[in-house]
Amino acid sequence: MVDETKWGIVYCPKGGIFGKHRKRWERVERCLKERGIDYDMVQSENTRSVDRLIGMFINNGYKTIIIFGGDSALNDAVNCLMQQEQSVRKSVIFGLIPNGVMNDFAHFWEFDEDNVEQTIDWLLKRRVRKIDLGCIRYKNRRGEACHRYFLNCINIGLIATIMNLRRRTRHVLGSRSLSFIFSFILLIFQRMDYRMHIKINTDVIKRKVMTVCVGNALGYGQTPNAVPYNGLLDVSVVYHPEVTQLFEGIYLFLRGKFLNYKSVHPFRTKDIEMHVEPHTLVGIDGRLMSNTPVGPFRITVEKEVLNFLIPE
């Protein structure tokens, strides 16, 4: 067993290529050594390896686990932790050094990808906050009951497609803004609406819907007022607009003023029940689900279940 003060760092290189991003790790490594931080680092080779590495750290007694990665890597880590017994979950603290293709949850806390030194100084202050997690419960194609936790959001419909396109184009283009714009251009070839049956509080929506975002935090700009510590989820439901309205919505989305879009219908709740037509895309924390829900599913929030290191 290790000293409980030692950090376990899971390094998730962008695109999974270590050589291309080695300089960024070397900057982090230099910063850690300058501050006298005792740590062990392991590198993930792919998505599946994050689970294994987090499990290894937990089983070896590490109490502070830092994810040097993006939204998807953090999502994998949290879901691995949530498989542990409650006593273990309560003893482990997660921290984040943003390094992903998408870092929306880091941006919520005002962590800056380009200011590694400030991030590590904040983590050193050890300011721990218990935060909420969203959870989707569903059945897969084999009829098995499944669940998946999320920190940032779940997207259902068109925006799930956009986020997937953005992730793929960001690898090629490098720029966040360019990847967004190019993703929207590619939407010409995408389906624009999906039949959904949604129950939110006492409201029932049964019609064609363009996209739904269920946010525990920023939701990539679609749930900008959501916070992961009030025991509630913010929901944005967007009906299919006219073409001119769609461009207005794109403009407001890029400007961070998504809720000003007249086709957006916002809600706040603890519980959502949904049923969508087959083959509707569902994304969790920026990554498409490999097993999409079959039949009705439910999205809830679990209050104060994760220990997370927040800024000063």
Steps between C-alpha positions, in 0.01 A plus 500: 500500500624851419518817706151655491647841410652370176318597181412240239493668157334341198637668188264484201679648195284675242432252226685233697837590345764552764785638287304789353400631840803405705601864546175570680561215743858620551363842599269337755780278625730799550228686689433203729871461583544871568219482758634182659188297424535125552320321219486196273395542137353240266401558138181375340528339158130524417154548651481154654832538678378793713269267695785258562743770613251668733417160650871433549548827689194439719603141580848619598367754748542830316261758648571791262459413133565766236371464143726673250248486218165625371129446560490144369798384705352655813170329423674162471680559829185599688306199371781272615494657848122472523530121465682491835341463843373817663777502761762500222320774303493722807875462557614588146541856371514579129682792342533616139773649284323573169663342197216373283346572165209641702541640851155637577488377860842656563374827350207500742752523787715748302793263461712614204672250269778752435570579866624172642684673783188669632302176476756306702522779759122482538509122538769535766266717711289183533166677502256208481136533401245223481333527161198347329499243223231441243408141416325343202330164561397299196482160334738399222427293188527177702241622748758543778452777755788750472596836643761765433599805704583842356654821635421744222203397288308256287411605143225327308441567131671755278746648751628150578590486131661844515710409804616183327587695186674763710711239675606348170567831322687640803756222463560615142458879527635559849290816555190483718319774303591355160384155606164644611451689173604204283271272702203725430584503127492118505149516645367551147534122468346416839149426615337798676222363720400189697172382644517507880276446801631698798363544851656780708327576830134542400580587137461239228655560157399262223612625161796534267794662677829620356713448810488459878780584742485385863768693687664444834736787402551721191383246245734643234307828520149351489437504876708804603322545835545142622725439800617158631412571865130587524352151462328599173546454127443769239328386181488679163252367244525642148221455248576495129528865387475654157825523303551870582439427869750214487777738391397738777528210744847411370611861546367517858652160580843617388457825695407315820144638504317180418207560739415820309404284203120506471476131408663395831266388779687486834407290805651416840430165664633203696362236266430460128327209328554461126424273210659576163475328164767242415840617373472841668854598599577544869822658626633502856759762594587557134531137389235293322365206700620169361177334617209735440188455713226270373152598612423745782781631717536726800747774593542600864745688720689364800591775742848550648646160411843597366789670681651749256790747532378847400687828447587744773 
